[in-house]
Amino acid sequence: MRVLLASALALCGTAFAASSASVDAYVATESPIAKAGLLANIGPNGAKSAGAKAGVVIASPSTVNPNYLYTWVRDSSLVFKVIIDQFTSGQDKSLLGQIQNFVAAEKTLQQVSNPSGTVTTGGLGEPKFNIDLTAFTDSWGRPQRDGPALRSTALIAYANWLRANTSTANVVQTLWPTIKLDLDYVVASWNSTGFDLWEEVSSSSFFTTAVQHRSLREGAALASALGQDGSAYTTQANNALCFLQSYWNPTGGYITANTGGSRSGKDANTALASIHTFDPAAGCDAATFQPCSDKALSSLKVYVDSFRSIYAINQGIASNAAVATGRYPEDVYFGGNPWYLTTAVVAEQLYDALIVWKSQASLQVTSISLPFFRQFLSSVAVGTYASATSTFTTLTAAIKTFADDTLAIHAKYTPANGALAEQFNRATGAPLSAADLTWSYAAALTAFSARAGVSPASWGANGLVCKPPPTVSVTFNVVATTVFGENIYITGSIGALQNWSPDNALILSPANYPTWSITLTLPASTRFEYKYIRKMNGVLTSWESDPNNSASSPANGTLVLNDTWR
């Protein structure tokens, strides 16, 4: 059936419209292949995981061009969230042993000293490890701050099941210490920059902030259920929610993926964040960028459209039809190609939206989402449309077709054996880069589940409102001798300190030379890092030596920091 399906899709050319039946057939045949492919990459008994310790997820069995025979905290957590959801929902009770192995492996990894630090000095931000649970010590983009958030979210899902099926005491003893380490790391570092999920840009990242916000909300709820203190989680979740709003680009109509990196910001990062923070109870909430929110839909259109003209396999496809998508349009990794997981995420976000619209029996078109909806019905106007209206029926049917067509593209470039690599060639569609990418299999499974109308459990996103955090006045003083034309600037890890941008660094006053000073308004109760830099006639000449300066703003009042240039 797989061979016949692929052939049928290929005959349609690049501008095909899939039938629901053809996508049904793909999902039916690919689902068991994807699940088997995912499990094959989990140690110690997975068919392709030789050398991996129990519970360790290998990113891919590929060892050359590229070598992905490592375990990433982010990838592993996303994979096991799929496994835990299948287990806790009753779909597959045989997965309990895998989950227990994962818990044990992650407990071990938390304690492994690594280039990012120890368990108490930042080591939880280390992105990847060797598959025997030892530290990876070569150079890499570190830290990456999404891993602890995603791992805690996966473990909280399991903890909730354990509470319901064993006892609260059991969770407190076996899981809470592990979860608490990750949550405390998120509390301390959510407002610090780090490398994004593609491991290329060090800045603030929408995906990272979104999953951190979710983890803190879930952590606060679990802490309360376990009789633990979760007040810090709630406080910082409120702050993270407010910061999340800053990624919205109202002029471009999309969510900016990263605050740095000199790219457009159009990135699968944002759609991935939307599906991994999907809460059906939150409806189309825009504050948390739910899949059917006007901002998430507008952003999805801008993201998809950015790939229409850059891939040869997308040529000839109508401007309102489904196309293959990659990480971001400026991508050059392996020549810059579509990815299986980024193509799947487009379909999944739309399926998630359809779940909510069906549940609430209406959909709303705003001025922000109007360009998205006009792809499917050019005459649609701003307004709310009940499920009994023809507009609702026309729009939801067309959006379902678009999502199915996106999965049909996924199917078209999936080889006959169902194996999912990382990418497929932008000109030929041939599989490319790492073979049997575990995340590709996980992404296919979650897209298929969303297509079937399966809703995830609520995580508490409903009714959240950004309440701007209190601020305090912080004065920075640094003793530094300079020459004529030279000035001292400051930059650091939070927005008020320009997110480590030397170009946008803030100039200090030399009124009390050799002490240079600046007073800034910073969020209260916030840890931050900073450095002073020198510029000669506005041109950067040097940074202060390592390590970074660090401090925490008080809950109220003022703070004065007195430093000497190093």
Secondary structure, 3 states (H helix, E strand, C coil): CHHHHHHHHHHCCCCCCCCHHHHHHHHHHHHHHHHHHHHHCECCCCCCCCCCCCCCECCCCCCCCCCCCCEEHHHHHHHHHHHHHHHHCCCCHHHHHHHHHHHHHHHHHHCCCECCECCCCCHHHCCEECCCCCECCCCCCCCCCCHHHHHHHHHHHHHHHHHHHCCHHHHHHHCHHHHHHHHHHHHHHCCCCEECCCCCCEECEHHHHHHHHHHHHHHHHHHHHCCCCCHHHHHHHHHHHHHHHHHEECCCCEECCECCCCCCCCCHHHHHHHHHCCCHHHCCCCCCCCCCCHHHHHHHHHHHHCCCCCCHHHCCCCCCCCCCCECCCCCCHHHCCEEHHHHHHHHHHHHHHHHHHHHHCEEEECCCCHHHHHCCCCCCCCEEEECCCHHHHHHHHHHHHHHHHHHHHHHHCCCCCCCCCCEECCCCCCEECCCCCHHHHHHHHHHHHHHCCCCCCCCCCCCCCCCCCCEEEEEEEEECCCCCCEEEEEEECCHHHHHHCCCCCEECEEEECCEEEEEEEEECCCEEEEEEEEEECCEEEEECCCCCEEEECCCCCEEEEEEECC
